Amino acid sequence: MSQSQYLKMLEREINRINKKIDLKILQGQEYRKEARDHKLLLRKVRYHTRRGLISRLVTLFFRTNIYA
């Protein structure tokens, strides 16, 4: 499985959990387990899409100089 396929799978799972959480909120039920799962999936997405410090600084530097 490629990284992009993995990220799409994570996104689909996050959306599924979001719908489940929304339904539980509307029904007044507890959704602690789903919130924990959602948080874990978001952490996985962030881990696989993070960029290094140098990359972020270079992007920030060039982005601010374009408008100057």
matplotlib code that plots the C-alpha trace (Angstrom):
import matplotlib.pyplot as plt

x = [0.0, 1.4, 1.5, -1.2, -3.5, -2.8, -3.6, -6.8, -7.8, -7.1, -9.2, -12.1, -11.9, -11.8, -14.9, -16.7, -15.8, -16.9, -20.3, -20.6, -19.6, -22.1, -24.9, -24.0, -23.9, -27.4, -28.6, -27.0, -24.8, -21.2, -18.6, -15.3, -14.1, -14.7, -13.0, -9.9, -9.9, -10.3, -7.4, -5.2, -6.0, -5.3, -1.9, -1.1, -2.1, 0.1, 3.0, 2.9, 2.4, 4.8, 7.7, 11.1, 12.0, 14.2, 11.5, 9.0, 11.5, 12.4, 8.7, 8.0, 10.9, 10.0, 6.3, 6.9, 9.4, 6.9, 4.5, 7.2]
y = [0.0, 3.4, 6.3, 8.2, 5.1, 4.8, 8.4, 8.1, 5.1, 7.0, 9.9, 7.6, 6.1, 9.6, 10.6, 7.4, 8.1, 11.7, 10.6, 8.2, 10.9, 13.3, 10.8, 10.0, 13.7, 14.2, 11.2, 12.4, 9.3, 9.2, 9.1, 8.8, 5.7, 7.3, 10.5, 8.5, 6.6, 9.9, 11.4, 8.4, 8.5, 12.2, 11.6, 9.0, 11.4, 14.2, 11.8, 10.7, 14.2, 16.2, 18.1, 18.8, 22.0, 23.2, 22.6, 24.7, 27.5, 27.7, 27.7, 30.4, 32.5, 32.4, 32.9, 36.1, 37.5, 37.1, 39.7, 42.1]
z = [0.0, -1.0, 1.4, -0.5, -0.4, 3.3, 3.9, 1.9, 4.0, 7.2, 5.9, 5.1, 8.6, 10.2, 8.3, 9.3, 13.0, 12.7, 11.4, 14.3, 16.8, 15.3, 15.6, 19.2, 20.1, 18.6, 20.6, 23.8, 24.1, 25.3, 22.5, 24.5, 22.6, 19.2, 20.2, 21.3, 18.0, 16.1, 17.9, 17.2, 13.5, 13.3, 14.9, 12.3, 9.5, 11.0, 11.4, 7.7, 6.4, 8.5, 7.0, 8.5, 10.3, 7.5, 4.8, 6.9, 7.4, 3.7, 2.7, 5.3, 4.2, 0.5, 1.1, 3.2, 0.6, -2.3, -0.8, 0.4]

ax = plt.figure().add_subplot(projection="3d")
ax.plot(x, y, z, "-o")
ax.set_aspect("equal")
plt.show()
